[in-house]
Amino acid sequence: MFNQSIVTLELLFKWECELIEFGGESDHVHLLIETHPSIDLSKLVNNIKTVTSRKLRSEFSQHLKNFYWTEKPQFWSGSYALISFGAQAPLDQLIKYVQNQEKPQ
């Protein structure tokens, strides 16, 4: 079975980032990622969306035909919320927040 978190971890490794915590709801995800200040965060988010969508379409193309009418279903909306935290926000509080989200299936 496809494991979305492995794809995300490999992708973040290429960006020299670290996934600290992962959670979400049925219609969105929360990723707590440690990055270098020089990382273009909008490019990182869009790359995560592109790579994970491509992988899902590749792994589950037959199954997706039951739910989508197009060959290239859109899994992510065009928008996202991105919040950058520095030393003002204790890391343990951020981890607890993400952990309190449901795990997406």
C-alpha positions in Angstrom: 0.0 0.0 0.0 1.1 3.5 -0.8 2.6 5.3 2.2 2.3 9.1 1.8 4.6 9.8 4.7 7.5 8.0 3.1 7.2 10.1 -0.1 7.0 13.2 2.0 10.0 12.3 4.1 12.1 11.6 1.0 11.0 14.9 -0.6 11.8 16.8 2.6 15.3 15.2 2.7 16.0 16.5 -0.8 15.0 20.0 0.4 17.2 19.5 3.5 14.2 19.9 5.8 13.0 17.7 8.6 9.4 16.6 9.3 8.8 17.2 13.0 5.1 16.2 13.2 2.3 15.3 10.9 -1.5 15.4 11.4 -4.7 16.6 9.7 -8.4 16.4 9.1 -10.3 14.8 6.2 -9.9 17.9 4.1 -6.4 19.2 5.1 -3.1 18.3 6.6 -0.8 19.9 9.1 3.0 19.5 8.6 5.4 20.8 11.2 8.6 21.1 9.2 12.0 22.5 10.3 13.7 24.4 7.4 16.7 26.5 6.8 15.8 30.3 6.5 16.9 30.3 2.9 14.3 27.8 1.8 11.6 29.3 -0.4 8.6 28.0 1.5 6.0 28.5 -1.2 8.1 26.4 -3.6 8.5 23.7 -1.0 4.7 23.5 -0.4 4.0 23.4 -4.1 6.6 20.7 -4.6 5.0 18.6 -1.8 1.6 19.0 -3.5 3.0 18.1 -7.0 5.0 15.1 -5.9 2.3 13.6 -3.7 -0.4 14.1 -6.3 1.7 12.5 -9.0 2.5 9.5 -6.7 -1.2 9.0 -5.8 -2.2 9.1 -9.5 0.6 6.6 -10.4 -0.2 4.2 -7.5 -4.0 4.2 -7.6 -4.9 5.1 -11.2 -7.4 2.3 -11.6 -9.1 2.9 -8.2 -9.3 6.7 -8.9 -11.3 6.1 -12.1 -14.2 5.1 -9.9 -14.3 8.6 -8.3 -12.9 11.1 -10.8 -14.0 11.7 -14.4 -10.7 13.2 -15.5 -7.4 11.4 -16.1 -5.6 13.9 -13.9 -7.7 14.4 -10.7 -6.8 17.4 -8.5 -6.0 16.3 -4.9 -4.9 19.6 -3.5 -6.6 23.0 -3.7 -4.6 25.9 -5.1 -4.4 27.5 -1.7 -2.5 26.8 1.5 -1.8 28.3 4.9 1.8 28.7 5.9 2.8 29.9 9.3 6.5 30.6 10.2 7.5 30.3 13.8 10.7 31.4 15.4 11.8 31.2 19.0 8.6 32.9 20.1 6.6 29.6 19.9 7.7 26.7 22.0 8.3 23.7 19.8 6.5 21.3 22.3 3.3 23.4 22.0 3.5 23.3 18.2 4.0 19.5 18.3 1.0 19.1 20.7 -1.2 21.2 18.3 -0.4 19.0 15.3 -0.7 15.8 17.3 -4.2 16.9 18.3 -5.3 16.8 14.7 -6.7 13.6 13.2 -4.4 11.5 11.1 -5.5 11.6 7.5 -6.3 8.3 5.9 
